[in-house]
Amino acid sequence: MAGSKLQQLALLVLIYVFLTDASANAQYNVKLAPALYIFGDSTVDGGNRLPPNGVYGIDLNSTVRPRWSNGLNIADFNCWSFDQQIVYFNRTVFDNLTTLFNNEDLIKHSRDSVFLISFGINDYSFNYLRPTYNGSLAKLEPEVFAKYVLNELSFRLTILHGLGGRKFVVNNIWPMGCTPGFSIGQPDGGSCCDEKINQLVIPYNNSLPQMLMKLEATLPGFLFTASDDFQFILDLKMNTAQYGITNTTGSCLSNTYWAAPCRDRGQYLYYDSVHTTQAADFIYALNCFNGTLCSPRNVFKLVGM
């Protein structure tokens, strides 16, 4: 698909500008991040636990591992458990990075790198809204469950800060009631959102910025960018002509595991019952990296601090 190739080309340019050696861009007075470290759930997963059906990553070439999408995901444009990922990062720091940097340079590398954290979406999907792993959590009131998840996130961000991380990009929860997996039971056949479900994630989204500001005030050098995924999805749904994504309700895959994907994937918001398409992730990346989707600063401003 021509659109997919264009998006992948734009991705390569974005990554080059974001990570390339600073001396090459000194004339533009742009500060660049030495690395982008990614932690989180299947929305940023690099293809670690995919069903063996071949429909995921269909728009990627054979040298790139498929993601939970038709092509590239949010992390590409900007899995194991979060705890396991932290363990692997710790090993990377002490087994690999210590051989590349002396102590002073390693501290600077970690301080200037960006840590992209996708957290909470799978917690709400599988532990609260439709409990698969821990049914007891689904009995909690929305405010109590939100506090529980936020405490878990805060604890892990503190660990990453202790390992040298200073700059963090953290998402809130998108409107789960608008995903095909949760809106399908609506009276109009799934074309509208289940607002009762959407309201269940509001306590988390409202409290996330305060939690991050508390960490910024208490952890030395901690800086954050909060990504408003909730508003991003609603904006895509309300402005289909502007973004060129005309199907914002249905899933490109009629069955998550064995269905043939739709042909016009660039016009879909959702690839399966919960994961977004490469086209949507591309728009997200542009708006978070150099737009107003992420606050109190976008990613480029975060890098420059």
C-alpha positions in Angstrom: 0.0 0.0 0.0 1.4 3.4 -1.0 0.1 5.0 2.2 1.9 2.4 4.4 5.2 2.9 2.6 4.9 6.7 3.0 4.2 6.3 6.7 7.2 4.0 7.1 9.4 6.4 5.3 8.2 9.2 7.6 8.9 7.0 10.5 12.5 6.5 9.4 13.0 10.2 9.0 11.4 10.8 12.5 13.7 8.3 14.2 16.7 9.7 12.4 15.9 13.2 13.5 15.1 12.0 17.0 18.2 9.8 17.6 20.9 10.8 15.2 24.2 12.3 16.4 23.7 15.8 17.7 26.7 17.2 15.8 24.9 16.6 12.5 22.1 18.9 13.7 24.1 21.5 15.6 23.3 24.1 13.0 19.6 23.8 13.8 20.2 24.1 17.6 18.2 20.8 18.2 19.0 18.7 21.2 18.6 15.0 20.5 17.9 12.0 22.7 20.6 9.2 22.6 18.0 6.4 23.1 14.3 5.7 23.3 13.5 2.9 25.8 10.0 1.4 25.6 8.1 -0.4 28.4 4.5 -1.5 28.5 1.7 -3.6 27.1 0.6 -4.9 23.7 0.0 -1.4 22.3 3.7 -0.9 22.1 4.8 -4.6 21.9 7.5 -5.4 19.3 6.0 -8.8 18.4 6.8 -11.0 21.4 3.5 -12.8 21.9 1.4 -12.8 18.7 -1.0 -15.4 17.4 0.5 -17.5 14.6 -1.8 -16.5 11.8 0.2 -14.1 9.8 -2.3 -11.2 9.7 -0.5 -9.1 12.2 2.2 -6.9 10.7 0.9 -7.6 7.2 2.1 -4.2 6.0 5.6 -4.7 7.3 8.5 -6.2 5.3 9.8 -9.6 6.3 12.8 -8.2 8.2 10.6 -6.5 10.8 8.8 -8.5 13.5 5.0 -8.1 13.4 3.3 -6.0 16.0 -0.3 -6.1 17.4 -1.4 -4.1 14.4 -1.3 -4.2 10.6 2.1 -2.4 10.6 4.0 -0.2 12.9 2.6 0.8 16.4 2.9 3.8 18.6 6.3 2.9 19.9 7.7 2.5 16.4 6.7 6.1 15.6 7.9 7.6 18.7 5.1 -8.5 25.4 6.5 -9.4 28.6 5.2 -8.0 31.9 6.3 -4.6 32.9 8.3 -6.0 35.8 10.1 -8.4 33.5 10.9 -5.6 31.1 12.5 -3.7 34.0 14.6 -6.7 34.8 15.8 -6.9 31.2 16.5 -3.2 31.2 18.5 -3.5 34.4 20.5 -6.3 32.7 21.1 -4.1 29.6 22.4 -1.3 31.8 24.8 -3.5 33.8 25.8 -6.1 31.1 25.9 -3.9 28.0 25.9 -0.2 28.6 28.6 -0.4 31.2 30.9 -1.7 28.5 30.1 1.2 26.2 30.2 4.1 28.7 32.2 5.1 31.7 30.1 5.9 34.8 29.8 9.6 34.1 28.8 9.1 30.4 26.3 6.3 31.4 24.6 8.7 33.8 24.3 11.3 31.1 23.1 8.7 28.6 20.3 7.6 30.9 19.4 11.1 31.9 19.1 12.3 28.3 17.2 9.2 27.0 13.4 9.1 26.7 11.4 6.3 28.4 8.1 5.6 26.7 5.7 3.9 29.0 2.4 2.3 27.8 0.6 1.2 31.0 -3.0 0.5 32.1 -4.9 -0.4 28.9 -4.4 -4.1 29.3 -5.0 -3.8 33.1 -8.4 -2.3 32.4 -9.2 -4.7 29.6 -8.2 -8.0 31.2 -8.4 -7.3 35.0 -11.3 -4.9 35.3 -13.7 -4.6 32.4 -13.6 -8.2 31.3 -11.5 -10.0 33.9 -9.4 -12.8 32.5 -6.5 -13.0 35.0 -7.8 -11.5 38.3 -11.5 -11.4 38.8 -11.3 -10.0 42.3 -10.1 -6.6 40.9 -13.3 -6.2 38.9 -15.2 -5.9 42.1 -13.5 -2.7 43.1 -15.1 0.7 42.7 -13.7 2.7 39.7 -11.8 5.1 42.0 -10.3 2.3 44.0 -9.1 0.4 41.0 -7.7 3.6 39.4 -5.7 4.2 42.6 -4.4 0.7 42.6 -3.2 0.9 39.0 -1.7 4.3 39.5 0.2 3.1 42.6 1.6 0.2 40.6 2.7 2.6 37.8 4.2 5.1 40.3 6.2 2.3 41.9 7.7 1.1 38.6 8.5 4.7 37.4 10.3 5.1 40.7 12.3 2.0 40.0 13.2 3.2 36.5 14.2 6.6 38.0 16.5 4.7 40.3 18.1 3.0 37.3 18.9 6.4 35.8 15.7 7.3 33.8 14.7 11.0 34.0 12.5 11.7 31.0 9.2 9.8 30.7 6.3 9.7 28.2 3.2 8.1 29.8 -0.2 7.5 28.3 -3.6 7.6 29.9 -6.4 5.1 29.0 -8.2 5.5 25.7 -12.0 5.3 25.6 -12.3 1.5 26.0 -16.1 1.7 25.4 -15.3 2.9 21.8 -13.2 -0.1 20.8 -14.9 -2.8 18.7 -14.4 -5.3 21.5 -16.6 -3.3 23.9 -18.9 -1.3 21.6 -20.2 -4.3 19.6 -23.2 -4.8 21.9 -24.5 -1.3 21.4 -28.1 -0.9 20.0 -26.8 0.4 16.6 -24.6 -2.6 16.1 -21.4 -1.1 17.5 -21.3 2.3 15.8 -21.5 4.2 19.1 -19.4 4.0 22.2 -20.4 2.4 25.5 -20.2 5.5 27.7 -20.7 3.4 30.9 -17.4 1.7 30.1 -15.7 5.0 29.1 -16.7 6.5 32.5 -14.9 3.7 34.3 -11.5 4.9 33.1 -12.1 8.6 33.9 -10.9 8.3 37.5 -7.6 7.0 36.3 -7.2 9.6 33.6 -8.1 12.4 36.0 -5.6 11.3 38.6 -2.7 10.4 36.3 -1.3 14.0 35.8 -1.4 14.6 39.6 0.6 11.4 40.2 3.2 12.4 37.6 3.5 15.9 39.0 4.1 14.5 42.5 6.9 12.3 41.1 8.3 15.4 39.3 8.3 17.3 42.6 9.8 14.5 44.7 12.3 12.6 42.4 15.4 14.6 41.5 15.4 15.4 37.7 12.2 13.5 37.0 10.4 15.0 34.0 7.3 13.7 32.3 5.0 14.1 29.3 1.4 12.8 29.7 -0.2 11.5 26.5 -4.0 12.1 26.3 -4.9 8.9 24.5 -8.6 9.3 25.5 -9.0 12.6 23.7 -6.9 11.5 20.8 -9.3 8.6 20.0 -12.3 10.9 20.3 -10.7 13.5 18.1 -10.1 10.9 15.4 -13.7 9.8 15.6 -15.0 13.3 15.3 -12.7 14.5 12.5 -12.6 11.6 10.0 -12.3 13.9 7.0 -9.3 15.7 8.5 -7.4 12.6 9.3 -8.5 10.3 6.4 -9.6 7.6 8.8 -13.2 7.0 7.8 -14.0 3.8 9.7 -13.7 4.5 13.4 -16.0 1.9 14.8 -15.3 -1.5 13.1 -12.4 -3.8 13.3 -10.2 -4.5 10.2 -10.1 -8.1 11.4 -13.5 -9.7 11.9 -11.8 -12.4 14.0 -8.7 -11.6 16.0 -6.9 -14.8 15.3 -7.9 -16.2 11.9 -9.7 -13.7 9.8 -8.4 -12.1 6.6 -7.6 -8.4 7.2 -9.6 -5.7 5.3 -8.0 -4.2 2.2 -8.4 -0.5 3.1 -6.4 -0.7 6.4 -5.3 2.9 6.1 -8.9 4.0 6.6 -9.5 2.1 9.8 -8.9 3.3 13.4 -8.9 -0.3 14.8 -7.1 -3.3 13.5 -8.6 -5.8 15.8 -11.0 -5.6 18.8 -8.7 -3.2 20.8 -5.5 -2.4 18.9 -5.2 0.6 16.6 -3.8 0.6 13.0 -0.6 1.9 11.7 -2.4 4.8 10.2 -3.8 5.9 13.6 -0.5 5.3 15.4 1.3 7.5 12.8 -1.1 10.4 13.5 -0.6 9.9 17.2 3.2 10.0 16.9 3.2 13.2 15.0 0.8 14.9 17.5 2.7 13.7 20.6 6.2 14.3 19.3 5.6 17.8 17.9 2.0 18.8 18.6 -0.3 19.4 21.5 -1.5 15.9 22.3 1.1 15.4 25.0 1.4 17.8 27.9 2.7 19.8 29.8 5.2 19.5 27.0 5.5 17.5 23.8 8.3 15.0 23.3 10.6 17.3 21.4 10.4 19.8 24.2 10.9 17.1 26.7 14.1 16.0 24.9 15.4 19.6 24.9 15.1 20.0 28.7 
